[in-house]
Every structure is written in structure tokens, then in C-alpha cells.
Amino acid sequence: MNDSSANRSAIDRHDIAARLARVHERMRTAAERHGRDIGDIALVAVSKTKPAALVEAALAAGQRDFGENYLQDALAKIEALATHDPIWHFIGDIQSNKTRDIAARFAWVHAVDRYKIARRLSDQRPEDMPPLNLCIQINIDDEQSKAGIAATDAPELAEQIAQLPGVRLRGLMSIPAYSDDPDAQRRPFAALRGLMEQLNDRGHTLDTLSMGMSADLEAAIAEGATHVRVGTDIFGARD
């Protein structure tokens, strides 16, 4: 590595640590404002498209959970960073031919919206690993361009997934329509929380709300988020 590259890596590591600190401060402030325990809210650093060196910098700063959308890119990082033992979350759309690697290499999947995919993940989860944690993706605003199922379809899918032995249904995930109005941001998050409560009233034991990103994590925390998925405010704009 030449002097310029080394200097650039040092700058990146410093920047990542500072960015993480700012995100954690936002999370703490929101939790305190709404009477939440910050220990109940996990930060998933969305590292999709970012190099392993930046993920390593985040690991050095204490970050453990990382979210990836693109399997091949993720697998290279998983191999490169195996000795650091991060927790990997798959947060993108899943094709059937990708389930085996996802089942074997990830701890969480946040975007299940088909029973077929959940069944394949269960069947392909290695027997020596704990059940794979799953969240059902809900299209909470019924946007045609968004992935996820309608809230009305969630009870049936939840019942189906709950019967699978290789996975554990943990909760719900959503990406609401963009808004810069704090009150408008809270409404879909409140709806997702209400849906999880309805499912638990049916006998489920869901404990996870994966919701909130760089622009709206405060609103998500106000409405009960247990996992916020932050990319831009940690790693910068997507490459």
C-alpha cells in the first residue's frame, strides 16, 4: 500500500467511527425522548456496495450488525471479515437460486414476502446452526413499486412460516414512502407496530420491528423500532 492509500484508509476509519458516534447519539436522544431503553434498539449498518475495508473500520469502532442487499458482494465481505465475527443481515430481495448461501451465511433475513422463499431458507439452513431469524416485509403504504406483502396478507404468511423448523419468525420489516414530515413519518411505523401486536394477539411471539433509516430513524424509534437500518449516514451515499 502506498502512502496515499494508507492515509486515505486512516481517514476513512476515522470518518466511520465519527459517523457511527453521531448515529448512536441520534438513537440515544430519540430513545430518551420517547421513554425507550436504548439497549432494546439495534443499529444495523447497511454496508451494501461498500468495501470490506469500511466494514472493518466500523467493526473496529464497535459496530457488530451489518446489512447487505447483494449476495455476491456480501459473500466476499463475509469471507474477508470472518475472523471479526460480525452479525450479517440480508435485507434485499431474495431470488430462489440465492437461498442456499443466504441460509448458510446470514443470521437474519429482513425481507421475506413469500412462503416459497421462507421454506427454502428453512430447508437449507445447516442443521448445526441455530434457526435463521426472519422478518416479513410489509408494504405498509401499498406502493406498487415497493416489495413486500399487504398487511392483510400477513396473518396467513406468519402462520405458514411459524411451522418451519429451520427458521424463527421474529417480526416485521417495512420501508415506508419517503416523507420529511416527522408526524407523517410516524404513521406507517405506528401501523407496522399495530400489525405486530395483532399477530401476537393471534398467538405469535414476535419481538422485532425492523424499521427506520438515515432520514427517519427518530420516528421509527418513537413507534417501537427494535432494529434501525442506517447506510448513508454511516458509509456515505451508495456507490
C-alpha positions as a printed Julia matrix, in Angstrom:
239×3 Matrix{Float64}:
   0.0     0.0    0.0
   1.44    3.4   -0.92
   1.47    6.4    1.4
  -1.57    7.96  -0.28
  -3.66    4.79   0.09
  -2.6     4.34   3.7
  -3.54    7.92   4.52
  -6.88    7.52   2.79
  -7.62    4.34   4.77
  -6.79    6.14   8.01
  -9.15    8.98   7.1
 -11.91    6.51   6.24
 -11.54    4.69   9.55
 -11.71    7.94  11.47
 -14.72    9.1    9.48
 -16.6     5.86  10.04
 -16.08    5.99  13.8
 -17.28    9.59  13.94
 -20.3     8.84  11.75
 -21.27    5.89  13.92
 -20.99    8.04  17.02
 -23.36   10.61  15.53
 -25.92    7.95  14.61
 -25.75    6.43  18.09
 -26.26    9.87  19.6
 -29.38   10.37  17.46
 -30.65    6.97  18.58
 -29.98    7.72  22.27
 -31.66   11.1   22.07
 -34.76    9.61  20.4
 -34.91    6.76  22.88
 -34.72    9.1   25.86
 -37.35   11.41  24.38
 -39.84    8.56  23.99
 -39.06    6.63  27.16
 -37.28    3.76  25.42
 -34.3     1.75  26.6
 -31.5     2.25  24.06
 -30.4    -1.3   24.8
 -33.59   -2.52  23.11
 -32.67   -0.89  19.78
 -30.03   -2.4   17.48
 -28.23   -0.49  14.77
 -27.83   -2.42  11.51
 -25.14   -0.67   9.47
 -26.16   -1.07   5.83
 -22.88   -1.8    4.1
 -24.21   -2.76   0.65
 -21.87   -1.73  -2.19
 -19.23   -0.62   0.33
 -15.77   -2.25   0.5
 -14.7    -4.61   3.26
 -12.21   -2.01   4.49
 -15.02    0.33   5.55
 -16.89   -2.52   7.24
 -13.68   -3.38   9.08
 -13.42    0.24  10.21
 -16.95    0.05  11.58
 -16.1    -3.2   13.36
 -13.08   -1.5   14.9
 -15.41    1.22  16.18
 -17.61   -1.37  17.9
 -20.32   -2.0   15.31
 -21.47   -5.64  15.1
 -24.54   -5.83  12.85
 -24.29   -5.25   9.09
 -26.93   -5.3    6.36
 -26.31   -6.46   2.8
 -28.56   -6.45  -0.3
 -26.37   -8.08  -2.95
 -25.36  -11.65  -2.27
 -22.13  -11.96  -4.25
 -20.79   -8.7   -2.87
 -21.79   -9.8    0.62
 -20.17  -13.22   0.38
 -16.81  -11.66  -0.45
 -17.04   -9.45   2.63
 -18.18  -12.32   4.83
 -15.09  -14.29   3.82
 -12.75  -11.32   4.24
 -14.07  -10.44   7.69
 -14.79  -13.89   9.1
 -12.3   -13.55  11.96
 -14.12  -10.46  13.24
 -17.37  -12.44  13.74
 -19.87   -9.77  12.65
 -23.61  -10.44  12.56
 -24.84  -10.41   8.97
 -28.36   -9.37   7.99
 -29.69   -9.92   4.47
 -32.06   -7.05   3.71
 -32.61   -7.29  -0.05
 -34.95   -9.11  -2.39
 -34.27  -12.86  -2.48
 -34.25  -15.0   -5.6
 -34.78  -18.74  -5.26
 -31.3   -19.57  -6.53
 -29.72  -17.48  -3.78
 -31.4   -19.05  -0.75
 -28.76  -21.71  -0.03
 -25.94  -19.21   0.52
 -28.18  -16.86   2.47
 -29.38  -19.69   4.7
 -25.81  -20.75   5.43
 -24.06  -17.4    5.84
 -26.51  -14.97   7.46
 -28.05  -14.68  10.93
 -31.03  -12.55   9.88
 -33.21  -12.08   6.79
 -35.35   -8.94   6.87
 -37.29   -9.06   3.64
 -39.27  -12.31   3.32
 -42.52  -11.83   1.43
 -43.14  -15.32   0.0
 -43.68  -18.67   1.68
 -41.65  -20.39  -1.03
 -38.56  -18.38  -0.04
 -39.11  -18.96   3.67
 -39.47  -22.7    3.08
 -36.27  -22.87   1.05
 -34.38  -20.93   3.72
 -35.66  -23.34   6.34
 -34.82  -26.44   4.31
 -31.32  -25.15   3.5
 -30.37  -23.86   6.96
 -27.48  -26.05   8.16
 -28.52  -28.35  10.99
 -25.6   -27.3   13.18
 -26.69  -23.65  13.13
 -29.49  -22.01  15.15
 -32.72  -21.2   13.31
 -32.41  -18.32  10.86
 -34.15  -15.17  12.15
 -36.79  -13.91   9.7
 -38.85  -10.75   9.33
 -41.81  -10.48   6.97
 -41.59   -7.43   4.73
 -44.83   -5.44   4.74
 -45.7    -2.96   2.01
 -47.22   -0.69   4.6
 -48.19    2.1    2.19
 -49.39   -0.23  -0.61
 -46.91    1.29  -3.06
 -46.87   -0.59  -6.36
 -43.13   -0.02  -6.77
 -42.26   -1.5   -3.36
 -41.62   -5.1   -2.4
 -43.49   -6.69   0.48
 -46.94   -8.06   1.11
 -50.11   -6.24   2.08
 -50.81   -6.05   5.79
 -53.97   -8.1    5.25
 -51.87  -11.0    3.93
 -49.51  -11.05   6.9
 -51.51  -13.39   9.19
 -51.54  -16.22   6.65
 -47.84  -15.93   5.84
 -46.93  -15.68   9.52
 -48.84  -18.89  10.26
 -47.06  -20.69   7.45
 -43.58  -19.53   8.44
 -44.19  -20.37  12.1
 -44.4   -24.07  11.15
 -40.96  -24.19   9.52
 -38.24  -25.8   11.66
 -35.13  -24.12  10.25
 -36.23  -20.54  10.71
 -37.65  -18.41  13.51
 -40.18  -15.72  12.7
 -39.03  -12.69  14.68
 -41.09   -9.8   13.38
 -41.89   -7.35  10.62
 -39.94   -5.03   8.34
 -41.05   -2.13   6.17
 -39.74    0.73   4.04
 -42.46    3.41   4.05
 -42.9     6.1    1.42
 -40.47    8.99   1.89
 -41.59   11.98   3.89
 -39.66   14.76   5.61
 -42.55   15.49   7.99
 -41.99   13.84  11.39
 -45.69   13.23  12.02
 -46.17   11.69   8.58
 -43.09    9.52   9.15
 -44.58    8.09  12.33
 -47.91    6.95  10.86
 -46.69    3.95   8.83
 -44.37    2.91  11.65
 -47.29    3.01  14.06
 -49.29    0.89  11.61
 -46.49   -1.7   11.47
 -46.32   -1.81  15.26
 -50.08   -2.29  15.39
 -49.85   -5.16  12.9
 -47.23   -6.9   15.03
 -49.49   -6.53  18.07
 -52.36   -8.08  16.1
 -50.2   -11.04  15.11
 -49.09  -11.54  18.7
 -52.74  -11.5   19.76
 -53.15  -14.48  17.42
 -50.54  -16.42  19.36
 -47.24  -15.37  17.79
 -44.34  -14.14  19.9
 -42.87  -11.52  17.57
 -40.34   -9.16  19.14
 -38.77   -7.35  16.18
 -39.71   -4.22  14.23
 -37.1    -3.56  11.55
 -37.91   -0.02  10.5
 -36.26    3.37  10.17
 -33.3     4.51   8.12
 -31.0     7.53   7.96
 -33.78   10.04   7.3
 -36.43    8.78   9.7
 -34.84    6.73  12.48
 -36.2     9.07  15.18
 -39.79    8.49  14.04
 -39.19    4.75  13.91
 -37.76    4.68  17.43
 -40.73    6.69  18.65
 -43.02    3.95  17.34
 -41.12    0.99  18.71
 -38.34    0.08  16.26
 -36.02   -2.63  17.56
 -33.69   -2.53  14.52
 -32.89    0.61  12.53
 -31.1     0.14   9.21
 -28.72    3.01   8.52
 -26.44    3.2    5.48
 -25.91    6.7    4.13
 -25.25    8.37   7.48
 -22.55    5.8    8.26
 -20.93    4.92   4.94
 -21.97    7.84   2.74
 -24.02    7.72  -0.46
 -24.33    4.41  -2.27
 -21.56    3.68  -4.74
